[in-house]
Amino acid sequence: MWSADFTTDWPNRFARLTEIRNLVESAYSSIEERFGHQLRCQSRVGQPNEILTKGIVKNVRVVAGVPSWYRAEFIAMASTV
């Protein structure tokens, strides 16, 4: 009987897929850490839009170099002082 072990028979493919999986899990983790794990939209149209918006905001924050600990509430508190 023929059986294939993906990790040993195709190590390059396995390494590439593992790399992609790590990148996806890292992005998901950072979005979940920042925005929480629940969706606020209740409609079927709003939920995918909310997910896409969170991804866009995450990418903008990475490109802008905003630290992960930075919160928008600091700006609101500073402007009232």
C-alpha positions as CSV (number, residue, x, y, z in Angstrom):
1,M,0.0,0.0,0.0
2,W,1.3,3.4,-0.9
3,S,1.4,6.1,1.7
4,A,2.9,9.5,1.5
5,D,4.4,11.5,4.3
6,F,4.0,15.1,3.3
7,T,6.8,16.3,5.5
8,T,9.5,13.9,4.2
9,D,8.3,13.3,0.6
10,W,7.8,17.0,-0.2
11,P,9.8,19.0,2.3
12,N,9.9,22.2,0.2
13,R,6.1,22.3,-0.1
14,F,5.7,21.5,3.5
15,A,8.1,24.3,4.5
16,R,6.3,26.8,2.3
17,L,2.8,25.8,3.6
18,T,4.0,26.0,7.2
19,E,5.4,29.4,6.6
20,I,2.1,30.7,5.1
21,R,0.2,29.1,7.9
22,N,2.4,30.9,10.5
23,L,1.9,34.2,8.8
24,V,-1.9,33.8,8.7
25,E,-2.0,32.7,12.4
26,S,0.2,35.7,13.3
27,A,-2.0,38.1,11.5
28,Y,-5.2,36.6,13.0
29,S,-3.7,36.7,16.5
30,S,-2.7,40.4,16.2
31,I,-6.2,41.3,14.9
32,E,-7.8,39.3,17.7
33,E,-5.6,40.9,20.3
34,R,-6.4,44.4,19.1
35,F,-10.1,44.1,18.4
36,G,-11.2,41.0,20.4
37,H,-12.6,37.7,19.1
38,Q,-16.2,38.7,18.6
39,L,-17.9,40.4,15.7
40,R,-20.1,43.3,16.6
41,C,-22.1,43.3,13.3
42,Q,-25.2,41.1,13.3
43,S,-26.1,41.2,9.6
44,R,-24.6,38.7,7.1
45,V,-23.4,41.7,5.0
46,G,-21.9,43.5,7.9
47,Q,-19.8,40.7,9.3
48,P,-17.5,40.2,6.2
49,N,-17.2,44.0,6.0
50,E,-16.1,44.2,9.6
51,I,-13.5,41.4,9.1
52,L,-12.1,43.2,6.0
53,T,-12.1,46.5,7.9
54,K,-10.2,45.0,10.8
55,G,-7.6,43.6,8.4
56,I,-7.2,46.9,6.6
57,V,-6.7,48.7,9.9
58,K,-4.2,46.2,11.0
59,N,-2.2,46.6,7.8
60,V,-2.3,50.4,8.0
61,R,-1.1,50.3,11.6
62,V,1.8,48.0,10.5
63,V,2.8,50.3,7.6
64,A,2.5,53.4,9.8
65,G,4.7,51.8,12.4
66,V,2.2,52.2,15.2
67,P,3.2,50.2,18.3
68,S,0.8,47.4,19.3
69,W,0.5,48.8,22.8
70,Y,-0.7,52.2,21.5
71,R,-4.4,52.9,22.1
72,A,-6.6,55.7,20.6
73,E,-7.9,56.5,24.1
74,F,-4.6,58.2,24.8
75,I,-5.4,60.8,22.2
76,A,-8.8,61.5,23.6
77,M,-7.5,61.8,27.1
78,A,-4.7,64.1,26.0
79,S,-7.0,66.4,24.0
80,T,-9.2,67.0,27.0
81,V,-6.4,68.2,29.3
